[in-house]
Amino acid sequence: MMGLKKSSRYDLLVVTGPTASGKTSLAAALALRLNGEIISADSRQIYRQMNLGTGKDYGDYVVEGRHIPYHLIDIADPGYKYSVFEYQRDFVKVLDDLGTRDKFPVVCGGSGLYLDSLISGYKMIEVPPDPLFRASLERKSLAELTGILSSFKKLHNKTDIDTKKRAIRAIEIERFIGTVMDDQKQFPIVKPLVAGVLFSREKRRDRISERLKRRLEEGMVDEVRQLMMQGVDPETLIYYGLEYKYITLYLTGMISYDEMYRSLETAIHQFAKRQMTWFRGMERKGIPIKWIDGELTMDEKVEQVLEMLL
């Protein structure tokens, strides 16, 4: 193991990339070399019992027989709506803890909004629920809610209008942000090296399709069925998107198994494409991402990142 030199330009390593790019195994291997621990930046892996659908590959955190500690995974119950504000708040707590123990922080994940909020240092704003305001929107159609939300901002993120619940919450957030004072707590400034794992488009598609098939064989449908049996309502599962959305539609009889499989596979490919669009947007904003060839061996990837970092 090694630590960073005091003169290093970086105090944080971010390992990212589109879904199915092998981020976790690389981050764990790097954490071992850096005497570090992993902080997840995945917006769905925070939920307990949502394992196969969110891609929690716990085995990836074992490197050379050693377990690499990870944070911000399995910290909320399914059904809870965890916010970016909460993520920033919890991230700061973990960052402070690692600092007191002289552990190097290795952020790992592909949730662009989470990553951008850390690197760009978005202002931390907690948006409390407003039951009366929500009630005033409940009778409106999704089309009407979409129109209201578009009056606040351009709708770049289509997931905001997947369901009425999402749209109402998005309106609530935008309305609050528009009235909040400018004295919110500032996010700490970090000096990150951002390393992205990149495969060719064709290889990425193959990896996504292979992983989907494997996770369905491992029981991903049963995982969603169990969540429903525990009382997580279908609309909330649809809110979580991708695997949870399409498997819920199948389990509630809205679509057939074959339709679920084909639609989900297509949706994950589209999601990976949107992730790449987000990463390119980060680069256009001046956040450099050092792209690593996914076809390299693990040792080659590790050495390449360490050379840039150290």
FIDRENKOL-647832 format. One record per residue (C-alpha): x, y, z; residue in three letters. Coordinates in nm, 2 decimals. Layout:
# FIDRENKOL-647832
+--------+--------+--------+-----+
:      X :      Y :      Z : res :
+--------+--------+--------+-----+
:      X :      Y :      Z : ALA :
...
+--------+--------+--------+-----+
//
This chain:
# FIDRENKOL-647832
+--------+--------+--------+-----+
:      X :      Y :      Z : res :
+--------+--------+--------+-----+
:   0.00 :   0.00 :   0.00 : MET :
:   0.11 :   0.36 :  -0.05 : MET :
:  -0.01 :   0.70 :   0.04 : GLY :
:  -0.02 :   1.02 :  -0.16 : LEU :
:   0.27 :   1.26 :  -0.15 : LYS :
:   0.20 :   1.57 :   0.04 : LYS :
:   0.27 :   1.77 :  -0.27 : SER :
:   0.01 :   1.58 :  -0.48 : SER :
:  -0.23 :   1.80 :  -0.67 : ARG :
:  -0.52 :   1.57 :  -0.57 : TYR :
:  -0.70 :   1.49 :  -0.25 : ASP :
:  -0.97 :   1.27 :  -0.41 : LEU :
:  -0.99 :   1.00 :  -0.67 : LEU :
:  -1.31 :   0.96 :  -0.87 : VAL :
:  -1.35 :   0.63 :  -1.07 : VAL :
:  -1.65 :   0.66 :  -1.31 : THR :
:  -1.78 :   0.55 :  -1.65 : GLY :
:  -2.10 :   0.42 :  -1.80 : PRO :
:  -2.28 :   0.12 :  -1.66 : THR :
:  -2.11 :  -0.22 :  -1.69 : ALA :
:  -1.77 :  -0.07 :  -1.74 : SER :
:  -1.60 :  -0.24 :  -1.44 : GLY :
:  -1.57 :   0.07 :  -1.22 : LYS :
:  -1.61 :  -0.10 :  -0.89 : THR :
:  -1.33 :  -0.36 :  -0.93 : SER :
:  -1.09 :  -0.09 :  -1.05 : LEU :
:  -1.18 :   0.14 :  -0.77 : ALA :
:  -1.13 :  -0.13 :  -0.51 : ALA :
:  -0.79 :  -0.23 :  -0.66 : ALA :
:  -0.68 :   0.14 :  -0.64 : LEU :
:  -0.81 :   0.18 :  -0.29 : ALA :
:  -0.59 :  -0.11 :  -0.18 : LEU :
:  -0.28 :   0.05 :  -0.33 : ARG :
:  -0.37 :   0.39 :  -0.18 : LEU :
:  -0.46 :   0.29 :   0.17 : ASN :
:  -0.80 :   0.42 :   0.08 : GLY :
:  -1.17 :   0.34 :   0.12 : GLU :
:  -1.45 :   0.37 :  -0.14 : ILE :
:  -1.74 :   0.62 :  -0.13 : ILE :
:  -2.02 :   0.52 :  -0.36 : SER :
:  -2.17 :   0.77 :  -0.61 : ALA :
:  -2.46 :   0.55 :  -0.72 : ASP :
:  -2.80 :   0.69 :  -0.66 : SER :
:  -2.97 :   0.35 :  -0.63 : ARG :
:  -2.71 :   0.14 :  -0.44 : GLN :
:  -2.79 :   0.34 :  -0.13 : ILE :
:  -3.10 :   0.13 :  -0.09 : TYR :
:  -3.10 :  -0.19 :   0.11 : ARG :
:  -3.24 :  -0.51 :  -0.05 : GLN :
:  -3.20 :  -0.36 :  -0.39 : MET :
:  -2.89 :  -0.56 :  -0.49 : ASN :
:  -2.91 :  -0.73 :  -0.83 : LEU :
:  -3.11 :  -0.45 :  -0.99 : GLY :
:  -2.86 :  -0.18 :  -0.88 : THR :
:  -2.55 :  -0.39 :  -0.96 : GLY :
:  -2.40 :  -0.43 :  -0.61 : LYS :
:  -2.12 :  -0.66 :  -0.68 : ASP :
:  -2.00 :  -0.71 :  -0.33 : TYR :
:  -1.73 :  -0.95 :  -0.44 : GLY :
:  -1.56 :  -0.66 :  -0.62 : ASP :
:  -1.47 :  -0.51 :  -0.29 : TYR :
:  -1.24 :  -0.81 :  -0.20 : VAL :
:  -0.89 :  -0.76 :  -0.35 : VAL :
:  -0.61 :  -1.00 :  -0.29 : GLU :
:  -0.80 :  -1.15 :  -0.01 : GLY :
:  -0.86 :  -0.81 :   0.16 : ARG :
:  -1.20 :  -0.65 :   0.21 : HIS :
:  -1.20 :  -0.28 :   0.09 : ILE :
:  -1.44 :  -0.08 :   0.31 : PRO :
:  -1.71 :   0.11 :   0.13 : TYR :
:  -1.95 :   0.38 :   0.23 : HIS :
:  -2.30 :   0.52 :   0.12 : LEU :
:  -2.42 :   0.17 :   0.01 : ILE :
:  -2.72 :   0.01 :   0.19 : ASP :
:  -2.80 :   0.32 :   0.40 : ILE :
:  -3.17 :   0.37 :   0.32 : ALA :
:  -3.48 :   0.15 :   0.30 : ASP :
:  -3.64 :   0.09 :  -0.03 : PRO :
:  -3.93 :   0.33 :  -0.08 : GLY :
:  -3.74 :   0.62 :   0.07 : TYR :
:  -3.67 :   0.92 :  -0.16 : LYS :
:  -3.31 :   1.00 :  -0.10 : TYR :
:  -3.20 :   1.34 :  -0.23 : SER :
:  -2.88 :   1.49 :  -0.37 : VAL :
:  -2.87 :   1.72 :  -0.06 : PHE :
:  -2.87 :   1.41 :   0.17 : GLU :
:  -2.60 :   1.25 :  -0.05 : TYR :
:  -2.38 :   1.56 :  -0.01 : GLN :
:  -2.44 :   1.58 :   0.36 : ARG :
:  -2.36 :   1.21 :   0.41 : ASP :
:  -2.06 :   1.24 :   0.17 : PHE :
:  -1.91 :   1.52 :   0.39 : VAL :
:  -1.95 :   1.30 :   0.70 : LYS :
:  -1.76 :   1.01 :   0.54 : VAL :
:  -1.50 :   1.24 :   0.40 : LEU :
:  -1.43 :   1.39 :   0.74 : ASP :
:  -1.42 :   1.04 :   0.89 : ASP :
:  -1.16 :   0.92 :   0.64 : LEU :
:  -0.95 :   1.23 :   0.70 : GLY :
:  -0.94 :   1.16 :   1.07 : THR :
:  -0.82 :   0.80 :   1.00 : ARG :
:  -0.57 :   0.91 :   0.72 : ASP :
:  -0.76 :   0.71 :   0.46 : LYS :
:  -0.76 :   0.82 :   0.10 : PHE :
:  -1.11 :   0.87 :  -0.05 : PRO :
:  -1.19 :   0.69 :  -0.37 : VAL :
:  -1.53 :   0.78 :  -0.51 : VAL :
:  -1.68 :   0.52 :  -0.74 : CYS :
:  -2.00 :   0.55 :  -0.94 : GLY :
:  -2.18 :   0.66 :  -1.25 : GLY :
:  -2.46 :   0.88 :  -1.12 : SER :
:  -2.37 :   1.20 :  -1.31 : GLY :
:  -2.57 :   1.43 :  -1.08 : LEU :
:  -2.40 :   1.29 :  -0.77 : TYR :
:  -2.06 :   1.32 :  -0.92 : LEU :
:  -2.12 :   1.66 :  -1.05 : ASP :
:  -2.25 :   1.78 :  -0.71 : SER :
:  -1.92 :   1.67 :  -0.55 : LEU :
:  -1.68 :   1.79 :  -0.81 : ILE :
:  -1.86 :   2.12 :  -0.89 : SER :
:  -1.95 :   2.18 :  -0.53 : GLY :
:  -2.32 :   2.26 :  -0.57 : TYR :
:  -2.47 :   2.46 :  -0.29 : LYS :
:  -2.62 :   2.23 :  -0.04 : MET :
:  -2.99 :   2.29 :  -0.02 : ILE :
:  -3.23 :   2.07 :   0.17 : GLU :
:  -3.58 :   2.08 :   0.03 : VAL :
:  -3.84 :   1.99 :   0.29 : PRO :
:  -4.17 :   1.83 :   0.18 : PRO :
:  -4.47 :   2.07 :   0.15 : ASP :
:  -4.78 :   1.86 :   0.20 : PRO :
:  -5.02 :   2.15 :   0.12 : LEU :
:  -4.84 :   2.24 :  -0.20 : PHE :
:  -4.83 :   1.88 :  -0.31 : ARG :
:  -5.20 :   1.84 :  -0.24 : ALA :
:  -5.27 :   2.13 :  -0.47 : SER :
:  -5.09 :   1.95 :  -0.76 : LEU :
:  -5.24 :   1.60 :  -0.70 : GLU :
:  -5.54 :   1.64 :  -0.92 : ARG :
:  -5.34 :   1.77 :  -1.22 : LYS :
:  -5.25 :   1.54 :  -1.50 : SER :
:  -4.90 :   1.44 :  -1.58 : LEU :
:  -4.91 :   1.66 :  -1.89 : ALA :
:  -5.02 :   1.96 :  -1.67 : GLU :
:  -4.74 :   1.89 :  -1.42 : LEU :
:  -4.49 :   1.87 :  -1.70 : THR :
:  -4.60 :   2.21 :  -1.82 : GLY :
:  -4.56 :   2.36 :  -1.47 : ILE :
:  -4.22 :   2.21 :  -1.43 : LEU :
:  -4.11 :   2.34 :  -1.77 : SER :
:  -4.20 :   2.69 :  -1.65 : SER :
:  -3.93 :   2.65 :  -1.39 : PHE :
:  -3.65 :   2.50 :  -1.60 : LYS :
:  -3.57 :   2.32 :  -1.92 : LYS :
:  -3.65 :   1.95 :  -1.90 : LEU :
:  -3.31 :   1.80 :  -1.97 : HIS :
:  -3.38 :   1.51 :  -1.73 : ASN :
:  -3.68 :   1.32 :  -1.86 : LYS :
:  -3.69 :   1.10 :  -1.55 : THR :
:  -3.84 :   1.40 :  -1.37 : ASP :
:  -4.16 :   1.34 :  -1.56 : ILE :
:  -4.17 :   0.96 :  -1.55 : ASP :
:  -4.46 :   0.96 :  -1.30 : THR :
:  -4.68 :   1.21 :  -1.13 : LYS :
:  -4.49 :   1.16 :  -0.80 : LYS :
:  -4.16 :   1.25 :  -0.97 : ARG :
:  -4.31 :   1.55 :  -1.14 : ALA :
:  -4.47 :   1.68 :  -0.82 : ILE :
:  -4.14 :   1.64 :  -0.63 : ARG :
:  -3.94 :   1.81 :  -0.90 : ALA :
:  -4.18 :   2.11 :  -0.90 : ILE :
:  -4.16 :   2.12 :  -0.52 : GLU :
:  -3.78 :   2.13 :  -0.54 : ILE :
:  -3.77 :   2.40 :  -0.81 : GLU :
:  -4.02 :   2.62 :  -0.63 : ARG :
:  -3.82 :   2.59 :  -0.31 : PHE :
:  -3.49 :   2.67 :  -0.48 : ILE :
:  -3.65 :   2.98 :  -0.63 : GLY :
:  -3.74 :   3.12 :  -0.29 : THR :
:  -3.45 :   3.00 :  -0.07 : VAL :
:  -3.21 :   3.25 :   0.08 : MET :
:  -2.84 :   3.25 :  -0.04 : ASP :
:  -2.70 :   3.16 :   0.30 : ASP :
:  -2.70 :   2.78 :   0.25 : GLN :
:  -2.39 :   2.59 :   0.36 : LYS :
:  -2.12 :   2.57 :   0.10 : GLN :
:  -1.98 :   2.23 :  -0.01 : PHE :
:  -1.61 :   2.18 :   0.07 : PRO :
:  -1.37 :   2.24 :  -0.21 : ILE :
:  -1.20 :   1.92 :  -0.33 : VAL :
:  -0.92 :   1.85 :  -0.58 : LYS :
:  -1.02 :   1.54 :  -0.76 : PRO :
:  -0.86 :   1.33 :  -1.03 : LEU :
:  -1.15 :   1.19 :  -1.24 : VAL :
:  -1.07 :   0.87 :  -1.42 : ALA :
:  -1.32 :   0.71 :  -1.65 : GLY :
:  -1.33 :   0.36 :  -1.78 : VAL :
:  -1.43 :   0.34 :  -2.14 : LEU :
:  -1.50 :   0.06 :  -2.38 : PHE :
:  -1.60 :   0.08 :  -2.75 : SER :
:  -1.97 :   0.13 :  -2.81 : ARG :
:  -2.00 :  -0.23 :  -2.94 : GLU :
:  -1.81 :  -0.38 :  -2.65 : LYS :
:  -2.02 :  -0.17 :  -2.40 : ARG :
:  -2.34 :  -0.30 :  -2.55 : ARG :
:  -2.21 :  -0.66 :  -2.53 : ASP :
:  -2.12 :  -0.62 :  -2.16 : ARG :
:  -2.46 :  -0.46 :  -2.08 : ILE :
:  -2.65 :  -0.74 :  -2.25 : SER :
:  -2.44 :  -1.02 :  -2.09 : GLU :
:  -2.48 :  -0.86 :  -1.75 : ARG :
:  -2.86 :  -0.83 :  -1.78 : LEU :
:  -2.89 :  -1.19 :  -1.88 : LYS :
:  -2.67 :  -1.30 :  -1.59 : ARG :
:  -2.86 :  -1.09 :  -1.33 : ARG :
:  -3.20 :  -1.22 :  -1.45 : LEU :
:  -3.07 :  -1.57 :  -1.41 : GLU :
:  -2.95 :  -1.49 :  -1.06 : GLU :
:  -3.30 :  -1.39 :  -0.95 : GLY :
:  -3.35 :  -1.02 :  -1.03 : MET :
:  -3.72 :  -1.07 :  -1.09 : VAL :
:  -3.76 :  -1.24 :  -0.75 : ASP :
:  -3.58 :  -0.95 :  -0.59 : GLU :
:  -3.84 :  -0.70 :  -0.72 : VAL :
:  -4.12 :  -0.94 :  -0.64 : ARG :
:  -3.99 :  -0.96 :  -0.28 : GLN :
:  -3.98 :  -0.58 :  -0.25 : LEU :
:  -4.35 :  -0.56 :  -0.36 : MET :
:  -4.44 :  -0.83 :  -0.11 : MET :
:  -4.28 :  -0.62 :   0.16 : GLN :
:  -4.50 :  -0.33 :   0.08 : GLY :
:  -4.30 :  -0.11 :  -0.16 : VAL :
:  -4.57 :   0.02 :  -0.40 : ASP :
:  -4.53 :  -0.03 :  -0.77 : PRO :
:  -4.52 :   0.34 :  -0.85 : GLU :
:  -4.22 :   0.38 :  -0.62 : THR :
:  -4.04 :   0.09 :  -0.79 : LEU :
:  -4.11 :   0.25 :  -1.13 : ILE :
:  -3.97 :   0.57 :  -0.98 : TYR :
:  -3.63 :   0.39 :  -0.94 : TYR :
:  -3.62 :   0.33 :  -1.31 : GLY :
:  -3.46 :   0.07 :  -1.54 : LEU :
:  -3.46 :  -0.28 :  -1.39 : GLU :
:  -3.72 :  -0.19 :  -1.12 : TYR :
:  -3.94 :  -0.01 :  -1.36 : LYS :
:  -3.97 :  -0.28 :  -1.63 : TYR :
:  -3.97 :  -0.58 :  -1.39 : ILE :
:  -4.25 :  -0.41 :  -1.20 : THR :
:  -4.45 :  -0.35 :  -1.52 : LEU :
:  -4.40 :  -0.72 :  -1.59 : TYR :
:  -4.50 :  -0.84 :  -1.24 : LEU :
:  -4.81 :  -0.62 :  -1.25 : THR :
:  -4.92 :  -0.77 :  -1.58 : GLY :
:  -4.87 :  -0.46 :  -1.79 : MET :
:  -4.62 :  -0.62 :  -2.02 : ILE :
:  -4.50 :  -0.98 :  -2.10 : SER :
:  -4.17 :  -1.12 :  -1.99 : TYR :
:  -4.03 :  -1.09 :  -2.35 : ASP :
:  -4.14 :  -0.73 :  -2.37 : GLU :
:  -3.98 :  -0.66 :  -2.03 : MET :
:  -3.65 :  -0.82 :  -2.14 : TYR :
:  -3.64 :  -0.63 :  -2.47 : ARG :
:  -3.75 :  -0.30 :  -2.33 : SER :
:  -3.51 :  -0.32 :  -2.04 : LEU :
:  -3.21 :  -0.41 :  -2.25 : GLU :
:  -3.29 :  -0.12 :  -2.48 : THR :
:  -3.34 :   0.12 :  -2.18 : ALA :
:  -3.00 :   0.02 :  -2.03 : ILE :
:  -2.83 :   0.09 :  -2.36 : HIS :
:  -3.00 :   0.43 :  -2.37 : GLN :
:  -2.90 :   0.50 :  -2.01 : PHE :
:  -2.54 :   0.42 :  -2.09 : ALA :
:  -2.56 :   0.66 :  -2.38 : LYS :
:  -2.71 :   0.93 :  -2.15 : ARG :
:  -2.43 :   0.88 :  -1.90 : GLN :
:  -2.17 :   0.94 :  -2.17 : MET :
:  -2.36 :   1.26 :  -2.27 : THR :
:  -2.34 :   1.37 :  -1.91 : TRP :
:  -1.97 :   1.30 :  -1.89 : PHE :
:  -1.91 :   1.50 :  -2.21 : ARG :
:  -2.11 :   1.78 :  -2.05 : GLY :
:  -1.89 :   1.77 :  -1.75 : MET :
:  -1.58 :   1.79 :  -1.97 : GLU :
:  -1.73 :   2.09 :  -2.16 : ARG :
:  -1.78 :   2.26 :  -1.82 : LYS :
:  -1.40 :   2.23 :  -1.76 : GLY :
:  -1.39 :   1.91 :  -1.55 : ILE :
:  -1.12 :   1.69 :  -1.71 : PRO :
:  -1.19 :   1.32 :  -1.73 : ILE :
:  -0.89 :   1.09 :  -1.78 : LYS :
:  -1.03 :   0.81 :  -1.99 : TRP :
:  -0.88 :   0.46 :  -1.94 : ILE :
:  -0.91 :   0.19 :  -2.20 : ASP :
:  -1.14 :  -0.08 :  -2.06 : GLY :
:  -0.97 :  -0.35 :  -2.26 : GLU :
:  -0.64 :  -0.31 :  -2.06 : LEU :
:  -0.56 :  -0.56 :  -1.78 : THR :
:  -0.65 :  -0.46 :  -1.43 : MET :
:  -0.28 :  -0.41 :  -1.34 : ASP :
:  -0.24 :  -0.18 :  -1.64 : GLU :
:  -0.54 :   0.02 :  -1.55 : LYS :
:  -0.43 :   0.06 :  -1.19 : VAL :
:  -0.08 :   0.16 :  -1.29 : GLU :
:  -0.21 :   0.41 :  -1.54 : GLN :
:  -0.43 :   0.58 :  -1.28 : VAL :
:  -0.16 :   0.58 :  -1.01 : LEU :
:   0.09 :   0.74 :  -1.25 : GLU :
:  -0.16 :   1.03 :  -1.31 : MET :
:  -0.25 :   1.06 :  -0.94 : LEU :
:   0.10 :   1.04 :  -0.78 : LEU :
+--------+--------+--------+-----+
//
